[in-house]
Amino acid sequence: MNDMSQHPAAAGATGTAQPEAPRTIHRKDYRPPAWLVPDISLDFDLSLKAAKVVATLSVEKNGDDSTIRLDGDDLSLVSLKVDGNPHNDWRMDGSDLVVDLPGDRHELTIETLVDPSANTQLSGLYASNGLLCTQCEAEGFRRITFFPDRPDVLSRYKVRMKADKAAFPVLLSNGNPEAAGENADGTHWAEWHDPWPKPSYLFALVAGQLVANRDTFTTMGGRKVKLAIWVREGDEGRTGHAMRSLKDSMKWDEDTYGREYDLDDFNIVAVSDFNAGAMENKGLNIFNTRYILADPETATDGDFDAIEGVVAHEYFHNWSGDRVTCRDWFQLSLKEGFTVLRDQQFSADMGSAPVKRIEDVRILRAAQFPEDSGPLAHPIRPDSYQEISNFYTATVYNKGAEVIRMMTVLAGTEAFRKGTDLYFERHDGEAATCEDFVKAIEDGAGLDLTQFRRWYEQAGTPKIEVEMQHDAASKSVTLTLKQTVPPTPGQPEKLPMVIPLRAALFDRQTAKHRGEQLIVLDRAEQTFVFTGFDTPPVLSLNRGFSAPVSIVTPTPDDDLVFLAANDDDPFARYEAMQQLVVQHLVAAVLGQLDDGAKARGREAIGKVFSAVLADSALDDLMRGELLILPGESYLAEQLAVNQPGRIREEREALKAWLGDTLGDAFRALHDRCTKVPYSLSAEARGARKLKTQALVYLAAADPAGAATRAKAQYDAADNMTDRQGALMVLCGLDCAEREEALADFHQRFEGNALVIDKWFSLQAGSLHPRVIEHVRELAKNPEFTLTNPNRVRSLYMAFAVNTAGFHAESGEGYRIIADLILALDPINPNTAARFVPPLGRWRKMEPGRAAKMRAELERIVAAPKLSRDTFEQVSRSLEG
């Protein structure tokens, strides 16, 4: 072994001596890797405090550079050999290992030491309550060993793990198990091999005390795949839904996209300390426990849906992400946007397609639209970054999915499938780009997507102005559409986008239309003419939300009431109700309504709500969606200057008016739904959704009466959906029932971390007037910790989206989040940075609040040793 302590650069081998200045990486600067690594063998000697890693890399020159750069972060380098011999032609460049290599092919053997127990970043190899596990996306592998840690370096991995058998009886890695054995000293070992080349970000390892729920799946080609979901002992009874979701995903991907699983084993491991929701490591998916563990007593219907969707998402990555991966991190939406679309399609097929579409759009509007109009706006394929983890955003994921969905609208289902088949055929085993995907759809579907590519290049949500004129003499309708894409940071001027809009023109007398048409708006202004209309029709536009745009021209209330009652497109019906409420609330917030106008607006809304309550043709899942008011963040997007206090005030006033005016109907609805027994059927799920929705309106109108009814629902609950729904309503009320229910909930579920997360979130996100006081008290609770991302998010992210608390006029809400960021950044910068965007919306605020938000951002950016993650988010928020 080479004695590294004698080398003049050895003192810098850990890579932690000096913090690195933030460096901006540009997409235009991409160059192919100078060296490739066709094969890598990893030999781990594992323990919680000291893990020895011996990596053997087969490297091949891929250009003219005789120097190989191996990324590293927080590593202790023990030895380096080249072709089996000690090698001294190396140096440290910051945290990277740079080695001079004559010739075209070599074998590098690198020994490093890491301390998993000290890894609070939860990136690389880390400890989680006695387990050892990895998270390598995006740049975590460099925290395990020195390696060209970039997604376009694809390698075949062989892994050998040795560990104490009592402490780590289960040893898992990517691919298929090949051998295992025991040693005389109480240790044991296991060897795994993944035959499919993959980038380092897909490497995974898990070691610890785990038990498995096992099953099998036979693929369409006849391969019998062994399935296992690994959890801590005692949790295996809550993995049944995840296993069913996995098997459904495997079958659906075969039927819908023709994608067959390609290994003998598929393993999922649930861990309690995880920065994200889950990770698609090839053959060994690692999940946050919240997206695996579920039973009726501890998980809501929403939790069951989320588990189904996330399990599907990570499994679908096996092809859209693993077999075909990203060339570089600017192409992140290549895998994430496409896979989000796939998981959305899967969930729509597994349940109610209209309800799923509404839910997806609501998420887009709540998270991505504000991102698109703020300082952190970026295209779905960004042009630059300082820290790639900051681009795991709603734009890359959710808007990315919407952009690909538009391709399905333009191409049609069958032609789009031809395009995806071509994409997988062309790029299997490669690191591809967004352009590669678009070209495959273009060629497979026979489309010209030249202008459509602007969706990948331009940030911002397009705004559509609509003008419709009817000419009685010619019996024609002229529809004029104008599009503008607002300026965003770095992109002051925009070109017209290709916007596919599904549309229908309804006859006012018959309430029918002649068929849906696809209008493609691809210029700044376009006119479309329709003939054969004796009278002015009612326009239903962007049906199914065929394009992620905002229709900014107000629609007459009478037309919205008509569409809410008659539109045969479920999303369009929902949209008409939403727009009716949005137009009313925006006008109320801006003080544009006198008493008479406000009364007329409320009466129109009450009329459509009453119709929804009485419509026997509606299923309860859809009825529940139609009765949800537009969210406060979406309402804020409709205002030039956000007035959070006024938005909360007017929204709650409308809610109270509806609860009072339709009180008898809501009480009858609650009584009816209470009689439906628990099951996971659509009928029972719809009843539970409506039950709590009725309580929401009743609580706004009659707090005392609703408290009694909510407490009765809480006490009678035989499932978490009903129990949490009742507690959510009670948390917003200042009443004795609130304290009784909170105490019971905590006692009942003490020790169950995921449910106690709900206990924190319900209080931090409540309508209670003393919510700031409650958040400060909860932060002192012995069960709160900054080291577990789930617990941090449960308290502080729930508060950050709570308008009344976060935007308190005193600025105390802003201080709470800024203090959190500063405390969390040294521990887990990835999670800390995700709390910056709520503060970054300061330009949208009225001057008083804006000044307080900016002051907190300036306080954060002035802190010493701020991480790249947080520094980039804060600096962009101040400059953008």
SULHUBEL-V854031 format. One line per field, one symbol per residue. phi: phi as a letter, one per 40 degrees, with the letter a starting at -180 (. if undefined). A space follows every 50 residues. Layout:
phi->???
This chain:
phi->.ccccccdccccccgbcbcccdbcbbcccdbdccbbbcbabbbbbbacba bcbbbbbcbbcbibccbbbbcaafbbccabbbfgbdbbcaacbgcccbbc bcgbbabbbbbbbbbccccccfbgcabbfgcbababccbccccbacacca ccbbbcbbbbbbaccccbcbbbacgbcbaaabbccgcaaabbbbccdacc cccaabaicbbbcbababcccgccccbabcacdhcccbbccccccccccc ccccccbgcbcbbcbbbbbbbcbacbcaacddgbcbbcdcbbcaadcbbc dccdcccdccdcdcccddbciccbbccacccdcdccccccdccccccccc bccccccccccccdccbcdcccbbccdaccbccaabbcccbcbccccccd ccccdccccccgccccccccdcccccbdgbbbbdcccccccdcccgbbbd cddcccbbchcdbbcbbbbbbcccfbbbbbbbbbbccbdgbcbbccccbc bcaabcccccfbbchcbbbbcbbcaabbbbbgbcbccbcbbgcgfcacbb cccdbddccccccccbcccdcccdccccccccccccccccgcbcdccccc ccccccccccccccccccccccdccccccdccccccccbcbcbdcccccc ccccdccccccbdcccccccccccccccacccccccccccdccccdcccc cadccccccccccccccbacccccdccdccccbcacccccccccccccbd gcdcccdcdcccccbccccbccdccccccccdccaccbddcccccccccc bcdccccddcgccccdccccdcccdccacdcdccccddccccccccdccd ccccccccccccccfccddcdccccccccc
